[in-house]
């Protein structure tokens, strides 16, 4: 399963490189064509589309159709002909159903209009000079019949103010962005027009229908969403405590963890908002949430890789000058440049891919199309999200295994001075903390994505997805709800701690490797000296 998204990545690269040399020029834009399967073909090869004769040089075969927001979906091979030409003032609009029919929003089917009702013909349009006039739709436009999606919804003027331009572009005022008058421009493939019978009138009127960007909730999505929301609640005090306690924030590892936790806080908040709010997002807000969430998710993973590298590098080398302020500042600057800069570059690339004409729609990330997040229903999500994360996770797993072996060797050397039961208990706690902070559990998210076409996989990975969504809670209880941290918080506010004295130091997630402050470690073939900062910790 992992080979398919990787293959898609290579195909995308080939498309970008070779795409400029593609000499295939369409005879006209897709939205200017009509499906001719149900129309007669003349002896000379032309087609008769209503009262329009389409010559053979205006015909072409298509194995796809373009729907809402320029999304491409597979279709049977069929012939389409150019019926409109914007350069000559012949503009197209889509009807949802044939003349005399209306689209039933409840059944999502075309039905005959009620008896004794005439087909409405007039519709208001806005000219280029801004003047609004009412025209006969069938005389001003060339109409064709097609749906933008399976379940379009009627756009009512009181809820979604709209304007139909004289060139067939539908503009919708998005209320979420109303303070800046943001209009979504929809081409003819993204909407259709149907007779609509308002409750307040007895006659049909022509009204547009389009596809709202909604988040269809499932039980598992709801569970994970609220788990993320709870994580956000626990991440906030975790970050505040790290900032308040100088002994936590002053070290480079503490500063890195603040960046990591802040990225997680914003990323989880964005996903929670997207999945919780059941509405049609405005284009601007949808893109802000989508690309903003992507940036902070990628920065979260990148800070995770930095934490892993820094832990492994310093535990391996045992540099006694590890906490030198000058060296820390330079190293933290380099780390920050890498994490925030790389996340910014990946976000810029994702935005370019979504907007570029060189990238086929099937290889686009899909942000702002059917959802405000990367469309994880398609393999293209692997290119922008899961493959980069997989590379980070492979690095993290390798580091985790190596670091676990180092810790085990250190502990084994002092086993004679420590009870075996206590040793096992300490090892379990240390490994759990490493496992959590290094994000190894995120690998299951990648596996579940690769198996998303199998329904049973949703339930198989429900527990791991829930654990990932609840990481804020786990981090709080593993790293904050500890006696020495609680004592530090009490001391910070002038309260007497549980031991009756102030703690002079604290240790962050990445330096809590063992409790051997009073134990001398004998030399081993692999470790010749040990930095006290990396192996000492006050007892709980």
C-alpha positions in Angstrom: 0.0 0.0 0.0 2.9 2.4 0.7 4.2 2.0 -2.9 1.1 3.6 -4.4 1.5 7.1 -2.9 5.2 7.0 -3.6 4.4 6.2 -7.2 2.0 9.1 -7.3 4.8 11.4 -6.0 7.1 10.4 -8.9 4.3 10.9 -11.4 3.7 14.4 -10.1 7.4 15.2 -10.5 7.3 13.9 -14.1 4.2 16.0 -14.8 5.8 19.1 -13.5 9.0 18.5 -15.5 7.4 17.3 -18.7 4.2 19.3 -18.5 5.7 22.4 -20.2 6.5 20.4 -23.3 2.9 19.1 -23.7 1.6 20.4 -27.1 -1.9 19.1 -26.6 -4.2 22.2 -26.8 -7.9 21.7 -26.0 -10.3 22.9 -28.7 -12.1 24.9 -26.1 -12.5 25.2 -22.3 -14.3 22.3 -20.6 -17.0 24.7 -19.2 -17.7 25.7 -22.8 -18.5 22.2 -23.9 -21.7 20.0 -23.7 -22.1 16.3 -23.4 -23.4 15.1 -26.8 -24.2 11.5 -26.0 -28.0 12.1 -26.2 -27.9 14.4 -29.3 -28.2 13.3 -33.0 -25.1 13.0 -35.2 -25.4 14.4 -38.7 -24.1 12.7 -41.9 -21.1 15.0 -42.2 -20.0 14.1 -38.6 -21.4 17.2 -37.0 -23.8 17.1 -34.0 -27.0 19.0 -33.6 -27.2 20.4 -30.1 -30.7 21.8 -29.7 -30.6 24.4 -32.5 -26.8 24.6 -32.7 -24.7 22.7 -35.3 -21.4 21.7 -33.9 -18.8 21.0 -36.6 -16.3 18.1 -36.3 -13.4 20.4 -35.6 -15.2 21.5 -32.4 -15.6 17.9 -31.1 -13.4 16.0 -28.7 -13.4 12.8 -26.6 -13.3 13.0 -22.8 -12.8 10.3 -20.2 -13.6 12.6 -17.3 -15.9 15.4 -16.2 -15.1 18.5 -14.2 -17.3 19.3 -11.3 -17.5 21.7 -8.3 -14.4 23.8 -7.8 -12.7 22.4 -10.9 -12.5 18.9 -9.4 -11.9 16.1 -11.9 -13.7 12.8 -11.7 -13.5 9.7 -14.0 -16.3 9.2 -16.5 -17.1 6.9 -19.4 -15.4 7.9 -22.7 -17.8 10.3 -24.4 -17.8 13.0 -27.0 -18.3 16.7 -26.1 -18.6 19.7 -28.4 -17.8 23.4 -28.1 -21.1 25.3 -27.8 -20.0 28.5 -26.2 -17.3 31.0 -27.0 -16.5 33.8 -24.4 -14.4 35.7 -27.0 -17.6 36.1 -29.1 -19.9 36.9 -26.3 -21.6 33.4 -26.3 -21.7 32.5 -22.6 -22.9 29.2 -21.0 -24.9 28.4 -17.8 -25.8 25.0 -16.4 -29.3 24.0 -15.6 -29.6 21.3 -12.9 -32.4 19.5 -14.8 -34.0 19.6 -18.2 -36.5 22.4 -19.0 -39.7 21.7 -17.1 -38.1 19.9 -14.3 -36.8 21.1 -10.9 -34.2 19.6 -8.6 -35.5 18.1 -5.4 -33.0 18.9 -2.7 -34.4 16.2 -0.4 -34.3 13.3 -2.9 -31.4 14.7 -4.9 -33.3 13.9 -8.1 -34.9 15.9 -10.9 -38.7 15.9 -10.8 -41.4 17.5 -12.9 -42.6 20.9 -11.9 -46.0 21.1 -10.2 -49.0 21.2 -12.5 -50.3 24.6 -13.6 -46.9 26.1 -13.2 -44.9 27.6 -16.0 -41.1 27.3 -16.4 -39.6 30.6 -15.2 -37.3 32.3 -17.8 -36.2 35.6 -16.2 -33.2 35.9 -13.9 -31.3 39.0 -12.7 -27.7 39.5 -14.0 -25.0 42.0 -13.3 -23.3 43.7 -16.2 -19.6 44.6 -16.4 -20.5 48.2 -15.5 -22.2 47.0 -12.3 -25.7 47.6 -13.6 -28.3 45.0 -12.7 -30.9 44.0 -15.2 -33.3 41.1 -15.6 -32.9 39.0 -18.7 -34.4 35.9 -20.3 -31.9 33.2 -19.4 -32.6 31.1 -22.5 -32.0 34.1 -24.8 -29.0 35.6 -23.0 -27.1 32.3 -22.3 -26.6 29.0 -24.0 -27.7 26.4 -21.5 -26.6 22.9 -20.8 -27.6 20.4 -18.2 -25.2 19.2 -15.5 -24.8 19.0 -11.7 -21.8 20.4 -9.9 -22.1 17.5 -7.3 -24.5 14.9 -6.2 -26.2 17.0 -3.6 -26.2 20.7 -4.4 -28.1 23.1 -2.2 -30.2 26.1 -3.2 -28.6 29.5 -2.6 -31.2 31.8 -1.2 -30.6 35.5 -1.6 -31.4 36.2 2.1 -28.9 33.6 3.3 -26.3 33.6 0.6 -26.5 36.8 -1.4 -25.5 36.0 -5.0 -25.0 37.8 -8.3 -25.0 36.1 -11.8 -22.6 38.0 -14.0 -23.4 38.4 -17.7 -20.4 36.1 -18.5 -22.0 33.2 -16.5 -19.8 33.5 -13.5 -21.7 33.2 -10.2 -20.5 35.4 -7.3 -21.6 34.4 -3.8 -21.0 36.8 -0.8 -19.5 34.7 1.9 -20.9 35.9 5.2 -18.0 34.6 7.3 -15.9 37.2 5.5 -18.5 39.8 5.1 -16.5 42.5 6.8 -14.2 42.5 3.8 -16.9 41.7 1.2 -15.3 38.5 0.0 -17.0 36.9 -3.0 -16.5 33.4 -4.2 -16.4 33.2 -8.0 -17.9 30.0 -9.3 -17.6 28.9 -12.9 -20.4 27.1 -14.7 -19.1 23.7 -13.5 -19.5 24.7 -9.9 -23.2 25.6 -9.9 -26.4 25.0 -11.7 -29.7 26.8 -12.0 -33.1 25.3 -11.2 -36.7 26.4 -10.8 -37.4 27.0 -7.1 -40.7 27.5 -5.4 -40.3 29.8 -2.4 -42.7 29.3 0.5 -43.8 33.0 0.2 -44.9 32.8 -3.4 -47.0 30.7 -5.7 -44.7 30.9 -8.7 -41.4 29.3 -9.5 -38.3 31.5 -9.7 -34.9 30.6 -11.1 -32.3 30.1 -8.3 -28.7 28.8 -8.4 -27.6 25.7 -6.5 -24.1 24.9 -5.4 -22.1 22.5 -3.2 -21.5 23.8 0.4 -18.2 23.0 2.0 -19.4 20.9 4.9 -17.7 18.5 7.3 -19.6 15.2 7.3 -19.2 13.9 10.8 -18.7 10.3 11.7 -18.5 8.8 15.2 -14.8 8.3 15.0 -14.2 11.8 13.6 -16.3 13.2 16.4 -14.5 11.2 19.0 -11.1 12.3 17.7 -12.2 15.9 17.3 -13.3 16.2 20.9 -10.2 14.4 22.1 -8.1 17.0 20.3 -10.2 19.7 21.9 -9.5 18.2 25.3 -5.8 18.0 24.4 -5.9 21.7 23.6 -7.3 22.4 27.1 -4.4 20.5 28.7 -1.8 21.9 26.3 -2.5 25.5 27.4 -1.5 25.0 31.1 1.5 22.8 30.0 2.9 25.6 27.8 2.1 28.3 30.5 4.0 26.2 33.1 7.0 25.8 30.8 7.1 29.6 30.2 6.6 30.5 33.9 9.3 28.2 35.3 12.7 29.5 34.4 14.3 26.1 35.1 12.2 24.7 32.3 12.4 27.5 29.7 16.0 28.4 30.2 17.5 25.3 28.7 17.5 24.7 24.9 15.4 21.6 25.3 12.8 23.5 27.2 12.6 26.1 24.5 12.3 23.5 21.8 9.5 21.8 23.7 7.7 25.1 24.0 7.9 25.5 20.2 6.8 21.8 19.7 3.8 22.1 22.1 2.8 25.5 20.7 2.7 24.0 17.2 0.6 21.1 18.5 -1.7 23.5 20.3 -2.4 25.6 17.1 -2.6 22.5 14.8 -5.1 20.7 17.1 -7.1 23.9 17.6 -7.5 24.3 13.8 -8.6 20.7 13.2 -11.0 21.0 16.1 -12.5 24.2 14.7 -12.8 22.8 11.2 -14.4 19.5 12.3 -16.7 21.1 14.9 -18.2 23.9 12.9 -21.0 22.6 10.6 -21.1 25.3 8.1 -20.0 26.4 4.6 -16.7 28.2 5.2 -15.8 31.3 3.2 -13.0 30.9 0.7 -10.6 33.2 2.6 -11.3 31.7 6.0 -11.2 28.1 4.6 -7.8 28.7 3.1 -6.5 30.4 6.3 -7.5 27.5 8.4 -6.3 24.9 5.9 -2.9 26.3 5.1 -2.4 27.6 8.7 -3.2 24.2 10.1 -0.9 22.5 7.6 2.0 24.9 8.5 1.7 24.2 12.2 1.3 20.4 11.7 4.4 20.3 9.6 6.3 22.5 12.1 5.1 20.2 14.9 6.6 17.2 13.1 9.8 19.1 12.3 10.3 20.2 15.9 9.7 16.6 16.9 12.6 15.5 14.6 14.8 18.2 16.1 13.9 17.0 19.7 14.8 13.5 18.7 18.1 14.5 17.1 19.1 16.8 20.0 18.3 14.1 22.5 20.3 11.4 20.6 23.2 13.7 19.8 23.8 15.0 23.3 23.2 11.7 25.1 25.6 10.0 22.6 28.4 12.7 22.9 27.9 13.6 26.6 29.1 17.1 26.1 29.7 18.7 29.5 29.2 22.2 28.0 25.8 21.3 26.6 24.0 24.1 28.5 26.5 26.8 27.6 24.2 29.8 26.9 26.1 31.1 23.8 26.2 27.7 22.2 22.5 27.1 23.1 21.4 30.4 21.5 23.2 29.6 18.2 21.9 26.0 18.1 18.3 27.1 18.9 18.5 29.7 16.2 19.6 27.1 13.7 16.9 24.7 14.9 14.2 27.4 14.6 15.4 28.4 11.1 15.1 24.8 10.0 11.7 24.0 11.6 9.8 27.2 10.8 11.6 27.8 7.5 11.0 24.2 6.2 7.4 24.3 7.4 7.0 27.6 5.5 8.6 26.2 2.3 6.4 23.1 2.4 3.3 25.3 2.9 4.3 27.6 0.0 4.8 24.5 -2.2 1.4 23.1 -1.2 -0.2 26.5 -2.0 1.5 26.6 -5.3 0.5 23.0 -6.2 -3.2 23.8 -5.4 -3.2 26.9 -7.5 -0.9 25.9 -10.4 -2.2 25.0 -13.8 0.8 22.6 -14.3 -0.5 20.2 -11.6 -3.4 18.0 -12.6 -6.4 18.2 -10.2 -5.9 14.6 -9.1 -2.4 15.6 -7.8 -3.5 18.7 -5.9 -3.7 18.7 -2.1 -7.4 19.7 -2.3 -7.4 22.4 0.4 -10.4 24.7 -0.1 -12.2 22.4 -2.5 -14.5 20.0 -0.7 -12.9 20.6 2.7 -10.7 23.1 4.4 -8.0 20.5 5.1 -5.9 18.3 2.8 -8.3 15.9 1.1 -7.2 12.7 2.8 -9.6 10.7 0.6 -7.1 10.9 -2.2 -3.6 9.5 -2.7 -2.3 13.0 -3.4 -2.4 13.7 0.3 0.6 11.4 0.6 2.7 13.8 -1.5 2.1 16.8 0.7 1.6 15.4 4.2 2.1 11.7 4.7 5.3 11.0 2.8 7.2 14.0 4.6 5.8 12.7 7.9 6.9 9.1 7.1 10.4 10.3 6.5 10.4 12.1 9.8 8.9 9.1 11.6 11.6 6.7 10.1 14.3 9.0 11.5 12.5 9.2 14.9 12.1 5.4 15.1 15.8 4.9 14.3 16.7 7.4 16.9 14.3 5.9 19.5 15.8 2.4 19.1 19.4 3.7 19.4 18.6 5.9 22.3 16.7 3.1 24.1 19.7 0.8 23.7 22.0 3.6 25.2 19.7 4.0 28.2 19.5 0.3 28.7 23.3 -0.1 28.7 23.6 2.8 31.2 21.0 1.2 33.5 22.5 -2.2 33.2 25.9 -1.0 34.4 24.4 0.1 37.7 22.0 -2.8 38.1 24.1 -4.2 41.0 23.5 -1.0 42.9 19.7 -0.8 42.3 17.0 -3.3 42.9 15.8 -5.0 39.7 12.2 -4.1 40.4 13.1 -0.4 40.7 15.2 -0.7 37.6 12.5 -2.1 35.5 10.0 0.5 36.7 12.4 3.3 35.9 13.1 1.9 32.4 9.3 1.7 31.7 8.8 5.3 32.7 11.7 6.5 30.6 10.8 4.5 27.5 7.2 5.7 27.8 8.3 9.3 27.9 10.7 8.8 25.0 8.0 7.0 23.0 5.6 9.9 23.6 7.9 12.9 23.0 9.5 11.3 19.9 6.0 10.7 18.4 6.5 7.1 17.4 2.8 6.6 17.7 2.2 8.9 14.8 3.4 6.1 12.4 0.0 4.4 13.0 -1.7 7.5 11.5 0.3 7.0 8.3 -0.6 3.3 8.2 -4.3 4.0 8.8 -4.2 6.5 5.9 -2.7 3.8 3.6 -5.5 1.4 4.6 -8.3 3.9 4.5 -10.1 2.1 1.7 -10.8 -0.8 4.1 -13.7 -0.1 6.5 -12.3 -2.4 9.1 -9.1 -0.3 9.3 -11.1 2.6 10.7 -12.0 0.6 13.8 -8.7 -1.2 13.9 -6.8 2.1 14.2 -9.5 3.8 16.3 -7.5 3.3 19.5 -4.2 4.6 18.1 -6.0 7.6 16.4 -7.5 8.4 19.8 -4.1 8.2 21.5 -2.7 10.6 18.9 -5.6 13.0 19.4 -5.1 12.8 23.2 -1.4 13.5 23.2 -2.0 16.9 24.9 -3.5 15.0 27.9 -0.8 12.4 28.0 2.0 15.0 27.9 0.4 17.0 30.7 0.2 14.0 33.1 3.5 12.5 32.1 5.6 15.7 32.3 3.6 18.2 34.4 1.7 16.2 37.0 4.9 15.2 38.8 5.9 16.1 42.3 9.0 18.1 41.5 7.2 20.1 38.8 4.3 20.8 41.2 6.8 21.9 43.9 8.4 24.2 41.4 5.0 25.8 40.6 4.3 26.2 44.3 7.8 27.8 44.8 7.1 30.1 41.8 4.1 31.5 43.6 5.7 31.5 47.1 4.0 28.4 48.4 5.7 25.7 50.5 6.4 22.6 48.5 5.8 19.0 49.5 9.4 18.5 50.6 9.5 21.7 52.7 12.3 23.3 50.6 12.6 24.9 47.2 13.7 23.0 44.1 16.7 24.6 42.5 16.4 22.7 39.2 14.0 20.9 37.0 14.5 18.7 34.0 12.6 18.7 30.8 11.2 15.9 28.7 14.4 15.3 26.8 16.7 15.0 29.8 14.7 12.7 32.1 16.7 9.6 31.3 17.5 8.2 34.8 17.6 8.8 38.5 21.2 8.1 39.1 22.4 11.4 40.6 24.2 9.7 43.4 25.5 6.7 41.5 28.9 6.5 39.9 28.7 4.8 36.6 31.7 2.6 35.7 33.2 2.8 32.3 31.9 0.6 29.6 33.1 -0.2 26.1 30.5 2.1 24.5 30.2 4.9 27.1 33.3 6.4 28.7 31.8 9.4 30.5 28.3 10.7 31.4 27.2 14.2 31.7 25.4 14.8 35.0 22.8 16.9 33.2 21.8 13.9 31.1 21.6 11.2 33.7 20.7 13.0 37.0 17.2 13.7 38.3 15.9 14.3 41.8 13.8 11.5 43.1 10.0 11.9 43.0 
